Amino acid sequence: MVIVLIVVIVIVLVFGLTALTGAPYVPSLKSELNIAFTKLYKLGKKDLLVDLGSGDGKVLGAAISYGAKAVGVEINPLLVLWTKLKYRKAKVYCKNMFRFKLPKETTVVYIFGDSRDIKKIVEYVKKEATRLKKPLYLISLAFDITIPNVKLIKSISSNFLYKAEPTVSSKSANRQH
């Protein structure tokens, strides 16, 4: 009985503490993922999708089923372990998303952030687009974004597709002229 109580307390603490650092764990709906990966952005073999805050890995599993490569970043070690066991083709990192460098092959970033963190997440994606020197597509579930250099391409249901353009510094802009 004591062991069960300890396990429950650990699980509650892990989920509670990780919710303080970002959006709480909310499982993605398969129907929303189908809309996101077929009608909003046609995900395929050419894509590497990175899910920031990958939770239980359902987004990664859906991305793989559409032929894409998938990488997850999740701060909750229990969810990382679950994802690694369930979706063996996905790479998952137990890390703070803001300290993660997107792989150079990244084409799409998937996010579900809360209103308190959404701007910070989008600024991170913009910085990564600049570091990678290429635009990145950004799928946001449930949160509309209005930030410079992030252009809304399309929205369907509660999914929004954006394009985050790399920022051109004045030094590199002057060299091009």
N, C-alpha and C positions, 0 to 999 in steps of 0.2 A: 504493500500500500504506500509506503514511504517513497519507494522508487517511482511509482506512477505519479505521485504528487510532485516530486522533483522534476520529472520529465515535463509535466504540464506547466510548471512554473518556468522552466527554461524556454519552452516553446512560446509562452505568453510574453516573456521578456524579450526574446529575439524578435518576434513580430512587432511588439510594442516599440522597442528601441529603433528598429529600422523604419517604422512609420514616422518617427520624429525627424528623420533625415531626408524624407521625400514623401512621395505619394504613398498612401497605404496600399497594401496588397489587395488588388481587385482583379479577379480572373477575367480574362478577355472572353467575349462571346464569339463562338465560331461563325455565326452569321455576320457579325461586324468585320471579322477578319476576311471572310469571303468577299465582302464588298470592297474592303481596303485593297486586297491583292488581285482583284479581277476588274473592278469598275473604276476604282480611283487610280491605282498604279498597277499596271500589268506586270506582276512579279514573275521573273523567269530565270533561266540558267545563267544569264549574263549578270545577275545581281548578287551582291552581298548585302544582306540586311543586318543591321545592328539594332538590337532591341535594348534601349536604355531603361533599366529597371525591369528585367525580363521575367520576374516573378516565377511562376510555375513552368515557364517555357512554352506555353501554348502558342504564342506568336512565332517562336522559333520553329516549332513543329509544323505550323501552317506554312511558313516560308519554305521549309524543306519540301513539303508536299507539292509546292508549285515549282520546284526545281532549283530554287535559289540556295546559296550558302547562307548560313545563319550564325550570328555571334550574339551572345547575351551578356549583359553586364548587370549583376544583381548584388546588392549588399547583404542580403539575408542568406547566411550559409546553409540553412536548411532548405531553402528554395533552390539554391545552386546545386546541392546534392540531389534533390529530387529531379531537377532538369537533366543533370548529367546521366542519371539512371534511366530516365524515360526517353530522352532524345539524344541518342549517342552520336548522331551526325552533326549536332550543333556543338559549337565551342562556347563554353560559359565561364565567365570570370567572376570571382567573388571580390568585388572592388567597388569603390565609390565611383560613380559614372563620371564625375568631374575630373577624376585623375586618370581616366582611361584614354589612350590614344586610339582613335579609330584606325582600323587597318586601311592601307592605301587602296585596296580593292573596293572599299565601301561605296555603294551607290545609293542606298536607302537607309534612313534612320527612322525607327519607330519609337514613338514616345506616348506614354500616358502620364502626364504630370498633373499636379494640382495647381490651382491658381497662384499659390505662394511661390512655386518653383518654376513655372513654365517659362518665364522670361530668361531665367538663369540657364535653363536647359537649351533654349533656342540660341542664346549668346554662345554657349559652348559649341553647338553644332556649327554656327557661323565661324567661330575660330578654327574649328577642325576643317571646314571647307577651305579656309584661307591657308592653313598649314598643308593640306593635301593639294592645294592649287587647282581645285575643281569644284563645280557645284555639287551639292548633295540634295537629294530629295528627302523630304521630311514628312512622315505621316504622323499626324497628331490625332489621337482618339479623344474626342469630347472637348478639346480646348482650342478655340480660335486664337490666332496669334496676330498681333499687329506690331511688327518690329521692322525697322529699315533693313534693306537687303535680304528680306525674306518675303518672297512673292507667293501669294495664294494662287495655286494653279486650278484647283477644283475642290469642291466639297460635296459629299454624298452622305446622307443620314448624319451620324455624329462623327464622321471621319473627314479630316482636312488634309489636303496634299499641298505642300509648299516646296519651293525651290530656294535653298540657301546658297547664295552666290558668295564666292570668295571676295574678301575685301582687298582692293588694290591699294597698296600704300602709295603715298605721293612720290616716294623715291623711285619705286619701280615704274610708276606711271610716267615720270619724267624721263626715265631711260628709254621708254618705248617711243617717245616723240623725237 
